[in-house]
Amino acid sequence: MAGEGGLPARLRPLDHAALERVLARAAQLQASEGDASDAVITEEQLLDVAREVGLSAQHLRQALAEERSRADVPVEEGVTARVLGPAHVHATRTVRSAPAAVFDVLDQWLQREEALQVKRRLADRMLWEPRQGFFIEMRRAFNVGGHGYHLSRAHEVAATVLPVDDERCLVRLDADLSSLRTQRLSAGVAVAGGGALGTATLLTLGFVAPVAAVPAAVALAGGYFVARSHAPTVTRAQIALEQLLDRLERGEVPKPGLLSALDLMR
């Protein structure tokens, strides 16, 4: 059977979309017929395959770094995620710098401008958590420095930094907002529950149903907006991560200022 340009189908060239489908299907077939060890491939073997199919080593190393930096965060599809917003946000960028230098700059920005502290330091990953203390809480409450401290509301902020080549590295930032979302949801439920209790009390006292239903209706709307207040927080945290990557990309380093004195008061 002749294909495009009179060529048989088996000789017809493949575009990139078709190539991706063929490689994915071949990997799926191999995995289904053998054990897990059969599907293991080294980076050098993968580079050889890339060269055979016309992919550049630069793009392959970029894709490898992105795959290795992926955090184990479940995809949210429930009603809570749709109504209130996600519990996690992340941002990824490739920058021209060494991983050690990236970690150093990130640590300075997050400690000085977000009032965070190091929680764990691993080979290719660092984690920060909110710093505690009276002066730190005052900084956040009065927005000292005008930074907003949007990431300080996260339960945890993580950075994964992996080299792409000799000059570039891939940076992935993750912020865990799950605790904050739970708090907003609980507050919304409490407001709505208070309204329901008020309606029940009015019915007990003999008020007609339309009048008695007013507290429940008002509290339900109020509870919804309290819970929905998580969504703007998600947006601000996402922007804060992107701005942090912008600074990395431009090579900006935080300069010591008046807040450095407050940093010592922990």
C-alpha atoms as one frame of an Amber mdcrd trajectory, in Angstrom:
protein
   0.000   0.000   0.000   1.536   3.322  -1.112   1.624   6.223   1.268   2.498
   9.893   0.977   4.582  10.679  -2.119   4.101   7.151  -3.429   6.216   5.599
  -0.624   5.057   2.410   1.098   3.654   3.055   4.577   6.621   1.328   6.228
   9.033   3.781   4.538   7.045   6.935   5.223   8.987   9.439   7.446   7.617
  10.253  10.913   6.979  13.719  12.298   7.777  14.565  15.948   4.281  13.767
  17.230   4.331  10.349  15.563   7.847   9.696  16.893   6.708  10.416  20.455
   3.753   8.036  20.083   5.925   5.260  18.653   8.568   5.541  21.395   5.945
   5.680  24.152   4.116   2.660  22.742   7.332   0.664  22.304   8.299   1.347
  25.937   4.812   0.309  27.060   5.005  -2.971  25.102   8.461  -3.778  26.483
   7.363  -3.070  30.049   4.306  -5.323  29.645   6.370  -8.282  28.415   9.304
  -8.162  30.825  10.185  -7.399  34.404  10.929  -3.902  35.686  14.698  -4.306
  35.177  14.193  -4.701  31.427  12.905  -1.132  31.210  15.906   0.417  32.982
  18.124   2.539  30.735  21.215   4.546  31.585  21.704   8.175  30.640  24.423
   7.251  28.128  22.148   4.707  26.464  19.404   7.313  26.324  21.790   9.783
  24.697  22.630   7.166  22.081  18.924   6.658  21.354  18.436  10.433  21.107
  21.215  10.733  18.559  19.725   7.874  16.531  16.319   9.580  16.315  17.725
  13.068  15.702  17.196  14.636  19.160  19.858  17.007  20.502  21.774  16.063
  23.643  21.023  19.515  25.073  17.260  19.020  24.859  17.506  15.475  26.190
  19.504  16.570  29.236  16.941  19.333  29.835  14.111  16.768  29.712  16.032
  14.435  32.036  16.558  17.200  34.586  12.855  18.083  34.473  11.874  14.438
  34.978  14.263  13.977  37.904  13.087  17.190  39.573   9.439  16.158  39.578
   8.036  16.203  43.097   5.822  13.387  44.317   2.710  15.564  44.555  -0.656
  13.943  43.742  -2.791  15.539  41.051  -5.854  17.100  42.675  -9.177  16.600
  40.940 -11.723  16.849  43.764 -14.310  19.500  44.594 -12.049  21.063  47.246
  -9.305  21.747  44.708 -11.746  23.164  42.160 -13.557  25.457  44.611 -10.794
  26.533  47.005  -7.708  26.129  44.815  -4.738  23.733  44.902  -2.809  22.746
  48.003   0.554  22.938  46.212   2.102  25.361  43.737   5.351  25.035  41.837
   7.513  26.839  39.290  10.415  25.627  37.156  13.168  27.481  35.316  16.558
  26.745  33.746  19.235  29.222  34.847  22.919  29.721  34.060  24.588  28.937
  37.362  26.075  26.124  39.418  23.682  24.252  41.748  25.653  25.224  44.876
  25.444  28.923  43.974  21.696  28.618  43.298  21.056  27.036  46.696  23.084
  29.766  48.399  21.147  32.595  46.723  17.770  30.923  47.293  18.585  30.482
  50.969  19.481  34.161  51.311  16.285  35.348  49.582  13.985  33.019  51.512
  15.512  33.750  54.897  15.755  37.535  54.486  12.596  38.298  52.518  10.231
  35.481  53.499  11.376  34.926  57.116  11.936  31.207  56.532  14.569  28.923
  57.993  16.293  25.804  56.672  14.454  22.622  57.557  16.570  20.080  55.645
  19.553  20.257  53.307  20.095  17.339  50.925  22.415  16.793  47.974  20.096
  18.220  45.326  17.211  19.500  47.439  16.637  22.021  50.239  13.552  22.576
  52.370  12.537  25.641  54.368   9.818  26.246  56.961   8.400  29.396  58.619
  10.653  30.863  61.286   9.039  31.355  64.695   9.463  34.141  67.210   7.895
  37.394  68.365   9.904  39.716  66.110   9.357  37.459  63.105   5.595  37.457
  63.684   5.659  41.248  63.960   7.543  41.481  60.655   4.875  39.415  58.944
   1.953  41.139  60.652   3.136  44.658  59.712   4.657  43.595  56.381   8.039
  45.101  57.298   9.977  45.766  54.112   6.870  45.457  51.947   7.698  41.921
  50.818   4.259  40.471  51.488   5.733  37.280  52.996   3.481  35.204  50.751
   5.691  32.113  50.981   5.924  32.361  54.774   2.294  31.193  54.874   3.326
  27.858  53.364   3.824  24.809  55.529   7.027  24.120  53.603   8.975  25.516
  50.643  11.298  23.206  48.714  13.902  23.717  45.999  15.252  20.989  43.738
  18.311  21.946  41.683  19.786  19.605  39.077  22.584  20.257  36.566  21.582
  20.265  32.898  25.087  20.748  31.511  28.347  22.462  32.523  26.765  25.928
  32.508  23.078  25.501  33.299  20.922  23.894  35.961  17.211  23.304  36.327
  15.506  24.815  39.393  12.115  23.640  40.648  10.435  25.437  43.538   7.479
  23.942  45.430   5.290  25.513  48.113   3.030  23.347  50.291  -0.142  25.290
  51.145  -2.161  22.293  52.357  -2.264  23.367  56.019  -3.409  26.863  55.084
  -6.158  25.491  52.848  -7.365  23.209  55.640  -7.535  26.179  58.004  -9.560
  28.252  55.518 -11.914  25.347  54.859 -12.431  24.757  58.595 -13.135  28.451
  59.152 -15.687  28.478  56.324 -17.423  25.407  57.711 -17.499  26.978  61.183
 -19.151  30.153  59.835 -21.745  28.148  57.910 -22.365  25.931  60.934 -22.971
  28.962  63.129 -25.636  30.170  60.730 -27.328  26.776  60.720 -27.367  26.812
  64.509 -28.934  30.282  64.474 -31.664  29.113  62.099 -32.394  26.094  64.278
 -32.678  28.365  67.337 -35.123  30.707  65.584 -37.272  27.775  64.472 -37.341
  26.511  68.044 -38.506  29.933  69.201 -41.383  29.796  66.739 -40.192  32.091
  63.935 -41.584  31.349  60.498 -39.298  29.393  58.170 -38.478  32.235  55.725
 -37.304  34.458  58.561 -35.513  31.675  60.409 -33.635  30.684  57.235 -31.928
  34.102  56.934 -29.019  33.376  59.356 -28.275  30.078  57.590 -28.336  31.682
  54.139 -26.105  34.583  55.181 -23.670  32.329  57.023 -23.515  29.882  54.108
 -22.504  32.695  51.756 -20.026  34.030  54.317 -18.527  30.597  54.878 -18.082
  30.142  51.145 -16.189  33.413  50.776 -14.021  32.619  53.811 -13.064  29.276
  52.289 -12.554  30.858  48.862 -10.049  33.308  50.357  -7.495  30.532  49.859
  -7.512  31.098  46.076  -5.855  34.571  46.171  -3.231  33.143  48.526  -2.410
  30.484  45.946  -2.056  33.126  43.245   0.249  35.277  45.374   2.412  32.282
  46.322   2.689  31.277  42.661   3.788  34.791  41.715   6.320  34.814  44.577
   7.909  31.613  43.242   8.083  33.017  39.712   9.616  36.267  40.982  12.240
  34.290  42.879  13.155  32.464  39.664  13.272  35.816  37.832  15.879  37.013
  40.316  17.905  33.846  39.869  17.757  34.245  36.109  19.009  37.832  36.354
  21.721  36.856  38.830  20.430  39.128  41.596  21.772  38.624  45.119  19.961
  40.043  48.185  21.802  42.931  49.837  22.016  43.183  53.637  19.830  45.954
  54.994  17.916  47.034  58.063  16.120  43.692  58.200  19.400  41.895  58.781
  19.354  43.113  62.393  15.881  41.665  62.833  17.089  38.365  61.353  19.364
  38.020  64.366  16.466  38.330  66.802  15.150  34.786  66.653
